[in-house]
Amino acid sequence: MLKKLTKTLLCCAALLTANANANIIVDLELQLLADISGSVNQTEYELQIQGYEAAFRDSSVINAIVNGQNGGIAVQYIEWAQNADTRIDWFHIYDSASANAFADLLGGFSSKMAGINTGYTNIYAAIDYGKGLFFNNAYDSARQVMDVSGDGTSNASATAAARDSALALGVDTINGITIGGSSNLDNFYTNNVIGGTNAFLISANTFADFTAGIQQKLVREITGGGGGATVPEPSTIALFGLAILGLASASRKKV
């Protein structure tokens, strides 16, 4: 009886090990969180979509992806306002064809995602929505990065708390892309949105600004490069508990 039980346990352990090792190893898991709130007009919406589309067709971005240690990244595209939802789920990019296939999906969007209440700008809702999706997908990587783009501010304390919670859970970096060139908006993102390892903020007024900035940003993120402003890190004692709770989920992603 003991021998049969031991054999059964060994079989279960083997299955669990096989499942744990089934995920695709990539260099980066990247979330693109795009603002579609009421203040984002059609021009600004197209600026975000077309900027990302152009960036993933760019040779410097593709070269950075294929020349990484594991030769690939996983990307997820989310739209948000009062709430958030996934528009393109985790997509494996590992060569020019897959990068252009992802760009094609983005290029097919001509309007904001249906079903999202666009009356509010809740950056914290987007971060809260996205943070757990890193730890329940088909990919493993050493780095998990969020990119939050938008043209407005939200409740400061709730946004900072959401950022700190995501970092404590195991998200490595939250970067920002502001639209409109407002110094107040840039300050809000610097103080409440961006954070983590090598976090930075870029600001765009035009399509050309956004596209060029996104291309440079993606290369920095894919290669692990940093720079830019000094960013807030979660530092309160209360966050220690969140970090411990998130350790089990985050640890499987660190390969």
C-alpha angles and dihedrals in degrees: 000000000000090000091053091047091050091050091049092050091049091051091050091049090051091051092048091049091049092050092047090053095045096088120104113251113229135168095238142012107209129188120198109202111189125194113234098166122139093271091061106088125200092268092054091045091053089045090060096042097043092042092056091042092053092045094056090051091051115111094221091056093046091048091051090052098048094042094055121111092264097026098234149064135204118228131191124190118210131178121206146176120140087350133008139231139179117258099173115023123214107317124191113227114188107142143014094279095053092044091053091045089057090047089051091056090052091046090056093065112095098163141028120282114274120237098041119114102234096188095096139044104225106168089170091058090056093050093045090049095048103041098076095046091075092066099048106053140091096266139082124197143155093241136045117189134183122203113199116192124184150131101229147047131246137194102322100211093046092047094049090046091051091049092050092046092052092049092047090051091057107272103140102206142009114197128187137220114190123197122210105032097253114158090210090055092047090051091050092052092045093051101035113018114035121065146131134060114358092342117176144173130227126190126209132191100172141028090258091052092048095046095047092044093049092049092051092043094051092051090051092048095045093048094041094244122156140189136126131082127002104257136207119260127197104263110155122112089239090064091059089075091050090051092053091049091049096046097088092052096042096045094066090058096055104089 
